[in-house]
């Protein structure tokens, strides 16, 4: 959503270089980086949630 709205970042990179310039390797690398980043944030959030609740 951020790449679509002009926020830049890796989503914008994936759309601009991967999709529009037809470079599939840039698209795949961007997807993998996004998945890793989301997984890390989710693990940290779960850890904090378990520590702060009974």
C-alpha distance matrix in Angstrom:
0.0 3.8 5.5 5.1 6.2 8.8 8.4 9.9 10.5 10.9 7.8 9.2 12.6 12.2 11.4 14.0 16.7 16.4 15.6 17.0 19.9 20.6 20.8 20.1 21.1 18.3 15.8 17.7 18.1 14.4 13.9 16.9 15.9 12.6 14.9 17.5 15.4 14.1 17.7 19.2 17.3 18.2 21.8 22.1 20.9 23.3 26.1 25.7 25.6 28.8 30.5 30.0 31.0 34.4
3.8 0.0 3.8 5.4 5.2 6.3 4.8 6.6 7.6 9.1 7.0 7.7 11.1 11.8 11.4 13.2 15.9 16.3 16.2 17.2 19.7 20.9 20.8 20.6 21.1 17.9 16.1 18.2 17.9 14.0 14.5 17.2 15.4 12.6 15.5 17.4 14.9 14.3 18.1 18.9 16.9 18.6 22.0 21.7 20.9 23.8 26.1 25.4 25.9 29.1 30.4 29.9 31.3 34.9
5.5 3.8 0.0 3.8 5.5 5.4 5.3 5.0 6.4 7.3 4.7 4.2 7.9 8.7 7.9 9.4 12.3 12.9 12.8 13.5 16.0 17.4 17.4 17.5 18.3 15.0 13.3 16.0 15.8 12.1 13.1 16.1 14.6 12.3 15.5 17.6 15.6 15.6 19.3 20.3 18.9 20.6 23.8 23.9 23.4 26.2 28.4 28.1 28.8 31.8 33.2 33.0 34.4 37.9
5.1 5.4 3.8 0.0 3.8 5.6 7.3 8.1 10.1 10.9 7.7 6.9 10.6 10.8 8.7 10.4 13.8 14.2 13.0 13.4 16.5 17.8 18.6 18.8 20.2 17.1 15.1 17.9 18.4 14.8 15.3 18.7 17.7 15.1 17.9 20.5 18.6 18.0 21.7 23.0 21.4 22.8 26.2 26.4 25.5 28.1 30.7 30.3 30.5 33.7 35.2 34.8 35.9 39.4
6.2 5.2 5.5 3.8 0.0 3.8 5.8 8.2 10.9 12.7 10.2 9.1 12.9 13.9 12.1 13.2 16.6 17.5 16.6 16.5 19.5 21.2 21.9 22.3 23.5 20.2 18.5 21.2 21.3 17.6 18.2 21.4 19.9 17.2 20.1 22.3 20.0 19.4 23.1 24.1 22.0 23.5 27.0 26.8 25.6 28.5 30.9 30.1 30.3 33.7 35.0 34.2 35.5 39.1
8.8 6.3 5.4 5.6 3.8 0.0 3.8 5.5 8.9 11.4 9.8 7.7 11.1 13.0 11.6 11.6 15.0 16.6 16.2 15.7 18.2 20.4 20.8 21.7 22.6 19.0 18.0 20.9 20.5 16.9 18.4 21.3 19.4 17.3 20.7 22.4 20.0 20.1 23.9 24.4 22.6 24.6 27.8 27.4 26.7 29.8 31.8 31.0 31.7 35.0 36.1 35.4 37.0 40.7
8.4 4.8 5.3 7.3 5.8 3.8 0.0 3.8 6.5 9.6 8.8 7.7 10.7 12.9 12.5 12.9 15.6 17.1 17.4 17.5 19.6 21.6 21.4 22.0 22.2 18.6 17.7 20.2 19.3 15.6 17.1 19.6 17.2 15.1 18.5 19.9 17.0 17.4 21.1 21.3 19.4 21.7 24.8 24.0 23.5 26.7 28.6 27.7 28.6 31.9 32.7 32.2 34.0 37.7
9.9 6.6 5.0 8.1 8.2 5.5 3.8 0.0 3.8 6.8 6.9 5.0 7.3 10.1 10.2 10.1 12.4 14.2 15.0 15.1 16.7 18.8 18.2 19.1 19.1 15.3 15.0 17.6 16.4 13.0 15.1 17.4 15.1 13.6 17.3 18.5 16.1 17.0 20.6 20.7 19.5 22.0 24.8 24.3 24.3 27.5 29.1 28.6 29.8 32.9 33.7 33.6 35.5 39.1
10.5 7.6 6.4 10.1 10.9 8.9 6.5 3.8 0.0 3.7 5.6 5.5 6.4 8.8 10.3 10.7 12.1 13.3 14.9 15.8 16.9 18.5 17.2 17.6 17.0 13.4 13.1 15.2 13.5 10.1 12.4 14.3 11.5 10.5 14.2 15.0 12.6 14.1 17.5 17.5 16.6 19.3 21.8 21.4 21.9 24.9 26.4 26.2 27.6 30.5 31.3 31.5 33.5 37.0
10.9 9.1 7.3 10.9 12.7 11.4 9.6 6.8 3.7 0.0 3.8 5.4 4.8 6.1 8.6 9.7 10.3 10.7 12.6 14.3 15.2 16.1 14.5 14.4 13.7 10.2 9.7 11.5 9.9 6.4 8.8 10.7 8.4 7.6 11.4 12.4 10.8 12.4 15.6 16.0 15.8 18.2 20.6 20.8 21.5 24.1 25.7 26.0 27.4 30.0 31.1 31.6 33.4 36.8
7.8 7.0 4.7 7.7 10.2 9.8 8.8 6.9 5.6 3.8 0.0 3.8 5.3 5.1 6.3 8.6 10.1 9.9 10.7 12.5 14.3 15.1 14.3 13.9 14.1 10.9 9.2 11.5 11.1 7.4 8.6 11.5 10.2 8.3 11.7 13.7 12.3 12.8 16.2 17.4 16.8 18.6 21.4 21.9 22.0 24.5 26.6 26.9 27.7 30.4 31.9 32.2 33.6 37.0
9.2 7.7 4.2 6.9 9.1 7.7 7.7 5.0 5.5 5.4 3.8 0.0 3.8 5.5 5.2 5.9 8.3 9.4 10.0 10.7 12.5 14.1 13.7 14.4 14.9 11.4 10.4 13.5 13.0 9.7 11.6 14.6 13.2 11.9 15.3 17.2 15.6 16.5 19.8 20.7 20.1 22.1 24.9 25.2 25.3 27.9 29.9 30.0 30.9 33.8 35.1 35.2 36.8 40.3
12.6 11.1 7.9 10.6 12.9 11.1 10.7 7.3 6.4 4.8 5.3 3.8 0.0 3.8 5.5 5.2 5.7 7.2 9.2 10.0 10.7 12.3 11.1 11.9 11.9 8.2 8.3 11.3 10.4 7.6 10.5 13.0 11.6 11.5 14.9 16.3 15.3 16.9 19.8 20.6 20.6 22.8 25.2 25.6 26.2 28.8 30.5 30.9 32.1 34.7 35.9 36.4 38.1 41.5
12.2 11.8 8.7 10.8 13.9 13.0 12.9 10.1 8.8 6.1 5.1 5.5 3.8 0.0 3.8 5.7 5.7 4.9 6.6 8.8 9.8 10.3 9.2 9.1 9.6 6.4 5.0 8.3 8.4 5.8 7.8 10.9 10.6 10.1 13.1 15.1 14.8 15.9 18.6 20.0 20.2 21.9 24.3 25.3 25.8 28.0 30.0 30.7 31.6 34.0 35.6 36.3 37.7 40.9
11.4 11.4 7.9 8.7 12.1 11.6 12.5 10.2 10.3 8.6 6.3 5.2 5.5 3.8 0.0 3.8 5.9 5.5 4.9 6.3 8.6 9.5 9.9 10.3 12.0 9.2 7.4 11.0 12.0 9.4 10.7 14.2 14.1 13.1 15.8 18.3 17.8 18.3 21.3 22.9 22.7 24.1 26.9 27.8 28.0 30.2 32.4 32.9 33.6 36.2 37.9 38.2 39.5 42.8
14.0 13.2 9.4 10.4 13.2 11.6 12.9 10.1 10.7 9.7 8.6 5.9 5.2 5.7 3.8 0.0 3.8 5.9 6.1 5.3 6.8 9.1 9.5 11.3 12.6 9.6 9.3 13.1 13.4 11.2 13.4 16.5 16.0 15.6 18.7 20.6 20.0 21.0 24.0 25.2 25.1 26.9 29.5 30.2 30.5 32.9 34.9 35.3 36.3 38.9 40.3 40.7 42.2 45.6
16.7 15.9 12.3 13.8 16.6 15.0 15.6 12.4 12.1 10.3 10.1 8.3 5.7 5.7 5.9 3.8 0.0 3.8 6.0 5.9 5.1 7.1 6.4 8.7 9.5 6.6 7.6 11.1 11.2 10.1 12.7 15.2 15.0 15.4 18.3 20.0 19.8 21.3 23.9 25.0 25.5 27.4 29.6 30.5 31.2 33.5 35.2 36.0 37.1 39.5 40.9 41.6 43.2 46.4
16.4 16.3 12.9 14.2 17.5 16.6 17.1 14.2 13.3 10.7 9.9 9.4 7.2 4.9 5.5 5.9 3.8 0.0 3.8 6.0 5.8 5.5 4.5 5.4 7.0 4.9 4.5 8.1 9.3 8.5 10.3 13.0 13.6 14.0 16.3 18.3 18.8 20.0 22.2 23.8 24.5 26.0 28.2 29.5 30.2 32.1 34.0 35.1 36.0 38.2 39.9 40.7 42.0 45.2
15.6 16.2 12.8 13.0 16.6 16.2 17.4 15.0 14.9 12.6 10.7 10.0 9.2 6.6 4.9 6.1 6.0 3.8 0.0 3.8 5.7 5.1 6.6 7.1 9.9 8.5 6.8 10.2 12.3 11.1 12.0 15.2 16.1 15.7 17.9 20.4 20.7 21.3 23.7 25.7 26.0 27.2 29.7 31.1 31.4 33.2 35.5 36.4 37.0 39.3 41.2 41.8 42.9 46.0
17.0 17.2 13.5 13.4 16.5 15.7 17.5 15.1 15.8 14.3 12.5 10.7 10.0 8.8 6.3 5.3 5.9 6.0 3.8 0.0 3.8 5.5 7.9 9.8 12.5 10.8 10.1 13.7 15.2 13.9 15.3 18.5 19.0 18.7 21.1 23.5 23.5 24.2 26.9 28.6 28.7 30.1 32.8 33.9 34.1 36.1 38.4 39.1 39.7 42.2 44.0 44.4 45.6 48.9
19.9 19.7 16.0 16.5 19.5 18.2 19.6 16.7 16.9 15.2 14.3 12.5 10.7 9.8 8.6 6.8 5.1 5.8 5.7 3.8 0.0 3.8 5.6 8.7 10.9 9.6 10.1 13.5 14.7 14.2 16.1 18.8 19.3 19.6 22.1 24.1 24.3 25.5 28.0 29.5 30.0 31.6 33.9 35.0 35.6 37.6 39.6 40.5 41.4 43.8 45.4 46.1 47.4 50.6
20.6 20.9 17.4 17.8 21.2 20.4 21.6 18.8 18.5 16.1 15.1 14.1 12.3 10.3 9.5 9.1 7.1 5.5 5.1 5.5 3.8 0.0 3.8 5.9 9.0 8.9 8.8 11.5 13.5 13.6 14.9 17.4 18.7 19.2 21.1 23.2 24.0 25.0 27.1 28.9 29.8 31.0 33.2 34.7 35.3 37.0 39.1 40.3 41.0 43.2 45.0 45.9 47.0 50.1
20.8 20.8 17.4 18.6 21.9 20.8 21.4 18.2 17.2 14.5 14.3 13.7 11.1 9.2 9.9 9.5 6.4 4.5 6.6 7.9 5.6 3.8 0.0 3.8 5.6 5.7 6.8 9.1 10.5 11.3 13.0 14.9 16.1 17.2 19.1 20.8 21.8 23.2 25.0 26.6 27.8 29.2 31.1 32.5 33.6 35.2 37.0 38.3 39.4 41.3 43.0 44.2 45.5 48.4
20.1 20.6 17.5 18.8 22.3 21.7 22.0 19.1 17.6 14.4 13.9 14.4 11.9 9.1 10.3 11.3 8.7 5.4 7.1 9.8 8.7 5.9 3.8 0.0 3.8 5.4 5.0 6.2 8.6 9.8 10.6 12.4 14.3 15.3 16.6 18.5 20.0 21.1 22.6 24.5 25.9 26.9 28.7 30.5 31.5 32.9 34.8 36.4 37.2 39.0 40.9 42.1 43.2 46.1
21.1 21.1 18.3 20.2 23.5 22.6 22.2 19.1 17.0 13.7 14.1 14.9 11.9 9.6 12.0 12.6 9.5 7.0 9.9 12.5 10.9 9.0 5.6 3.8 0.0 3.8 5.4 5.1 6.1 8.5 9.9 10.6 12.3 14.2 15.4 16.6 18.3 20.0 21.1 22.7 24.4 25.7 27.1 28.8 30.2 31.6 33.2 34.9 36.0 37.6 39.3 40.8 42.1 44.9
18.3 17.9 15.0 17.1 20.2 19.0 18.6 15.3 13.4 10.2 10.9 11.4 8.2 6.4 9.2 9.6 6.6 4.9 8.5 10.8 9.6 8.9 5.7 5.4 3.8 0.0 3.8 5.5 5.2 6.1 8.6 10.0 10.6 12.2 14.3 15.5 16.4 18.2 20.0 21.2 22.6 24.2 25.9 27.2 28.5 30.2 31.8 33.1 34.4 36.3 37.8 39.0 40.5 43.5
15.8 16.1 13.3 15.1 18.5 18.0 17.7 15.0 13.1 9.7 9.2 10.4 8.3 5.0 7.4 9.3 7.6 4.5 6.8 10.1 10.1 8.8 6.8 5.0 5.4 3.8 0.0 3.8 5.6 5.2 6.2 8.8 10.0 10.6 12.4 14.4 15.4 16.5 18.4 20.2 21.2 22.4 24.4 26.0 26.9 28.5 30.4 31.7 32.6 34.6 36.4 37.5 38.7 41.7
17.7 18.2 16.0 17.9 21.2 20.9 20.2 17.6 15.2 11.5 11.5 13.5 11.3 8.3 11.0 13.1 11.1 8.1 10.2 13.7 13.5 11.5 9.1 6.2 5.1 5.5 3.8 0.0 3.8 5.4 5.1 6.3 8.7 9.9 10.6 12.4 14.3 15.4 16.5 18.5 20.1 21.0 22.6 24.6 25.7 26.9 28.7 30.5 31.4 33.0 34.9 36.3 37.4 40.2
18.1 17.9 15.8 18.4 21.3 20.5 19.3 16.4 13.5 9.9 11.1 13.0 10.4 8.4 12.0 13.4 11.2 9.3 12.3 15.2 14.7 13.5 10.5 8.6 6.1 5.2 5.6 3.8 0.0 3.8 5.4 5.1 6.2 8.6 9.9 10.7 12.3 14.3 15.4 16.7 18.5 19.9 21.2 22.8 24.4 25.8 27.2 28.8 30.2 31.8 33.3 34.9 36.3 39.1
14.4 14.0 12.1 14.8 17.6 16.9 15.6 13.0 10.1 6.4 7.4 9.7 7.6 5.8 9.4 11.2 10.1 8.5 11.1 13.9 14.2 13.6 11.3 9.8 8.5 6.1 5.2 5.4 3.8 0.0 3.8 5.5 5.1 6.1 8.6 10.0 10.5 12.2 14.2 15.5 16.5 18.2 20.0 21.3 22.4 24.2 25.9 27.1 28.3 30.3 31.8 33.0 34.5 37.5
13.9 14.5 13.1 15.3 18.2 18.4 17.1 15.1 12.4 8.8 8.6 11.6 10.5 7.8 10.7 13.4 12.7 10.3 12.0 15.3 16.1 14.9 13.0 10.6 9.9 8.6 6.2 5.1 5.4 3.8 0.0 3.8 5.5 5.1 6.1 8.6 9.9 10.5 12.2 14.3 15.4 16.3 18.3 20.1 20.9 22.3 24.3 25.8 26.6 28.4 30.4 31.5 32.6 35.5
16.9 17.2 16.1 18.7 21.4 21.3 19.6 17.4 14.3 10.7 11.5 14.6 13.0 10.9 14.2 16.5 15.2 13.0 15.2 18.5 18.8 17.4 14.9 12.4 10.6 10.0 8.8 6.3 5.1 5.5 3.8 0.0 3.8 5.4 5.1 6.2 8.6 10.0 10.5 12.4 14.4 15.3 16.5 18.5 19.9 21.0 22.6 24.5 25.6 27.0 28.8 30.4 31.6 34.3
15.9 15.4 14.6 17.7 19.9 19.4 17.2 15.1 11.5 8.4 10.2 13.2 11.6 10.6 14.1 16.0 15.0 13.6 16.1 19.0 19.3 18.7 16.1 14.3 12.3 10.6 10.0 8.7 6.2 5.1 5.5 3.8 0.0 3.8 5.5 5.2 6.1 8.6 9.9 10.7 12.4 14.2 15.5 16.7 18.3 20.0 21.3 22.8 24.3 26.0 27.3 28.8 30.4 33.3
12.6 12.6 12.3 15.1 17.2 17.3 15.1 13.6 10.5 7.6 8.3 11.9 11.5 10.1 13.1 15.6 15.4 14.0 15.7 18.7 19.6 19.2 17.2 15.3 14.2 12.2 10.6 9.9 8.6 6.1 5.1 5.4 3.8 0.0 3.8 5.5 5.1 6.1 8.5 10.0 10.6 12.1 14.3 15.5 16.4 18.2 20.0 21.2 22.2 24.3 25.9 27.0 28.4 31.4
14.9 15.5 15.5 17.9 20.1 20.7 18.5 17.3 14.2 11.4 11.7 15.3 14.9 13.1 15.8 18.7 18.3 16.3 17.9 21.1 22.1 21.1 19.1 16.6 15.4 14.3 12.4 10.6 9.9 8.6 6.1 5.1 5.5 3.8 0.0 3.8 5.5 5.2 6.1 8.6 10.0 10.4 12.2 14.3 15.2 16.3 18.3 20.0 20.8 22.4 24.4 25.7 26.8 29.6
17.5 17.4 17.6 20.5 22.3 22.4 19.9 18.5 15.0 12.4 13.7 17.2 16.3 15.1 18.3 20.6 20.0 18.3 20.4 23.5 24.1 23.2 20.8 18.5 16.6 15.5 14.4 12.4 10.7 10.0 8.6 6.2 5.2 5.5 3.8 0.0 3.8 5.5 5.1 6.2 8.7 9.9 10.6 12.4 14.2 15.3 16.6 18.5 19.9 21.2 22.8 24.5 25.9 28.6
15.4 14.9 15.6 18.6 20.0 20.0 17.0 16.1 12.6 10.8 12.3 15.6 15.3 14.8 17.8 20.0 19.8 18.8 20.7 23.5 24.3 24.0 21.8 20.0 18.3 16.4 15.4 14.3 12.3 10.5 9.9 8.6 6.1 5.1 5.5 3.8 0.0 3.8 5.5 5.2 6.3 8.6 10.1 10.8 12.3 14.3 15.6 16.7 18.3 20.2 21.4 22.7 24.5 27.5
14.1 14.3 15.6 18.0 19.4 20.1 17.4 17.0 14.1 12.4 12.8 16.5 16.9 15.9 18.3 21.0 21.3 20.0 21.3 24.2 25.5 25.0 23.2 21.1 20.0 18.2 16.5 15.4 14.3 12.2 10.5 10.0 8.6 6.1 5.2 5.5 3.8 0.0 3.8 5.5 5.2 6.1 8.6 10.0 10.4 12.2 14.2 15.3 16.2 18.3 20.0 21.0 22.3 25.3
17.7 18.1 19.3 21.7 23.1 23.9 21.1 20.6 17.5 15.6 16.2 19.8 19.8 18.6 21.3 24.0 23.9 22.2 23.7 26.9 28.0 27.1 25.0 22.6 21.1 20.0 18.4 16.5 15.4 14.2 12.2 10.5 9.9 8.5 6.1 5.1 5.5 3.8 0.0 3.8 5.5 5.0 6.2 8.6 9.8 10.5 12.3 14.3 15.1 16.5 18.4 20.0 21.1 23.8
19.2 18.9 20.3 23.0 24.1 24.4 21.3 20.7 17.5 16.0 17.4 20.7 20.6 20.0 22.9 25.2 25.0 23.8 25.7 28.6 29.5 28.9 26.6 24.5 22.7 21.2 20.2 18.5 16.7 15.5 14.3 12.4 10.7 10.0 8.6 6.2 5.2 5.5 3.8 0.0 3.8 5.4 5.2 6.2 8.6 9.9 10.7 12.4 14.2 15.5 16.7 18.5 20.2 23.0
17.3 16.9 18.9 21.4 22.0 22.6 19.4 19.5 16.6 15.8 16.8 20.1 20.6 20.2 22.7 25.1 25.5 24.5 26.0 28.7 30.0 29.8 27.8 25.9 24.4 22.6 21.2 20.1 18.5 16.5 15.4 14.4 12.4 10.6 10.0 8.7 6.3 5.2 5.5 3.8 0.0 3.8 5.5 5.2 6.1 8.6 9.9 10.6 12.1 14.3 15.4 16.5 18.2 21.4
18.2 18.6 20.6 22.8 23.5 24.6 21.7 22.0 19.3 18.2 18.6 22.1 22.8 21.9 24.1 26.9 27.4 26.0 27.2 30.1 31.6 31.0 29.2 26.9 25.7 24.2 22.4 21.0 19.9 18.2 16.3 15.3 14.2 12.1 10.4 9.9 8.6 6.1 5.0 5.4 3.8 0.0 3.8 5.4 5.0 6.1 8.5 9.9 10.3 12.2 14.2 15.4 16.4 19.3
21.8 22.0 23.8 26.2 27.0 27.8 24.8 24.8 21.8 20.6 21.4 24.9 25.2 24.3 26.9 29.5 29.6 28.2 29.7 32.8 33.9 33.2 31.1 28.7 27.1 25.9 24.4 22.6 21.2 20.0 18.3 16.5 15.5 14.3 12.2 10.6 10.1 8.6 6.2 5.2 5.5 3.8 0.0 3.8 5.4 5.1 6.1 8.7 9.8 10.6 12.4 14.4 15.6 18.1
22.1 21.7 23.9 26.4 26.8 27.4 24.0 24.3 21.4 20.8 21.9 25.2 25.6 25.3 27.8 30.2 30.5 29.5 31.1 33.9 35.0 34.7 32.5 30.5 28.8 27.2 26.0 24.6 22.8 21.3 20.1 18.5 16.7 15.5 14.3 12.4 10.8 10.0 8.6 6.2 5.2 5.4 3.8 0.0 3.8 5.5 5.1 6.2 8.5 10.0 10.7 12.4 14.4 17.3
20.9 20.9 23.4 25.5 25.6 26.7 23.5 24.3 21.9 21.5 22.0 25.3 26.2 25.8 28.0 30.5 31.2 30.2 31.4 34.1 35.6 35.3 33.6 31.5 30.2 28.5 26.9 25.7 24.4 22.4 20.9 19.9 18.3 16.4 15.2 14.2 12.3 10.4 9.8 8.6 6.1 5.0 5.4 3.8 0.0 3.8 5.4 5.2 6.0 8.6 9.9 10.6 12.2 15.4
23.3 23.8 26.2 28.1 28.5 29.8 26.7 27.5 24.9 24.1 24.5 27.9 28.8 28.0 30.2 32.9 33.5 32.1 33.2 36.1 37.6 37.0 35.2 32.9 31.6 30.2 28.5 26.9 25.8 24.2 22.3 21.0 20.0 18.2 16.3 15.3 14.3 12.2 10.5 9.9 8.6 6.1 5.1 5.5 3.8 0.0 3.8 5.5 5.0 6.1 8.6 10.0 10.7 13.3
26.1 26.1 28.4 30.7 30.9 31.8 28.6 29.1 26.4 25.7 26.6 29.9 30.5 30.0 32.4 34.9 35.2 34.0 35.5 38.4 39.6 39.1 37.0 34.8 33.2 31.8 30.4 28.7 27.2 25.9 24.3 22.6 21.3 20.0 18.3 16.6 15.6 14.2 12.3 10.7 9.9 8.5 6.1 5.1 5.4 3.8 0.0 3.8 5.4 5.3 6.3 8.7 10.3 12.7
25.7 25.4 28.1 30.3 30.1 31.0 27.7 28.6 26.2 26.0 26.9 30.0 30.9 30.7 32.9 35.3 36.0 35.1 36.4 39.1 40.5 40.3 38.3 36.4 34.9 33.1 31.7 30.5 28.8 27.1 25.8 24.5 22.8 21.2 20.0 18.5 16.7 15.3 14.3 12.4 10.6 9.9 8.7 6.2 5.2 5.5 3.8 0.0 3.8 5.5 5.1 6.2 8.7 11.7
25.6 25.9 28.8 30.5 30.3 31.7 28.6 29.8 27.6 27.4 27.7 30.9 32.1 31.6 33.6 36.3 37.1 36.0 37.0 39.7 41.4 41.0 39.4 37.2 36.0 34.4 32.6 31.4 30.2 28.3 26.6 25.6 24.3 22.2 20.8 19.9 18.3 16.2 15.1 14.2 12.1 10.3 9.8 8.5 6.0 5.0 5.4 3.8 0.0 3.8 5.5 5.3 6.2 9.4
28.8 29.1 31.8 33.7 33.7 35.0 31.9 32.9 30.5 30.0 30.4 33.8 34.7 34.0 36.2 38.9 39.5 38.2 39.3 42.2 43.8 43.2 41.3 39.0 37.6 36.3 34.6 33.0 31.8 30.3 28.4 27.0 26.0 24.3 22.4 21.2 20.2 18.3 16.5 15.5 14.3 12.2 10.6 10.0 8.6 6.1 5.3 5.5 3.8 0.0 3.8 5.6 5.5 7.5
30.5 30.4 33.2 35.2 35.0 36.1 32.7 33.7 31.3 31.1 31.9 35.1 35.9 35.6 37.9 40.3 40.9 39.9 41.2 44.0 45.4 45.0 43.0 40.9 39.3 37.8 36.4 34.9 33.3 31.8 30.4 28.8 27.3 25.9 24.4 22.8 21.4 20.0 18.4 16.7 15.4 14.2 12.4 10.7 9.9 8.6 6.3 5.1 5.5 3.8 0.0 3.8 5.8 7.7
30.0 29.9 33.0 34.8 34.2 35.4 32.2 33.6 31.5 31.6 32.2 35.2 36.4 36.3 38.2 40.7 41.6 40.7 41.8 44.4 46.1 45.9 44.2 42.1 40.8 39.0 37.5 36.3 34.9 33.0 31.5 30.4 28.8 27.0 25.7 24.5 22.7 21.0 20.0 18.5 16.5 15.4 14.4 12.4 10.6 10.0 8.7 6.2 5.3 5.6 3.8 0.0 3.8 6.8
31.0 31.3 34.4 35.9 35.5 37.0 34.0 35.5 33.5 33.4 33.6 36.8 38.1 37.7 39.5 42.2 43.2 42.0 42.9 45.6 47.4 47.0 45.5 43.2 42.1 40.5 38.7 37.4 36.3 34.5 32.6 31.6 30.4 28.4 26.8 25.9 24.5 22.3 21.1 20.2 18.2 16.4 15.6 14.4 12.2 10.7 10.3 8.7 6.2 5.5 5.8 3.8 0.0 3.8
34.4 34.9 37.9 39.4 39.1 40.7 37.7 39.1 37.0 36.8 37.0 40.3 41.5 40.9 42.8 45.6 46.4 45.2 46.0 48.9 50.6 50.1 48.4 46.1 44.9 43.5 41.7 40.2 39.1 37.5 35.5 34.3 33.3 31.4 29.6 28.6 27.5 25.3 23.8 23.0 21.4 19.3 18.1 17.3 15.4 13.3 12.7 11.7 9.4 7.5 7.7 6.8 3.8 0.0
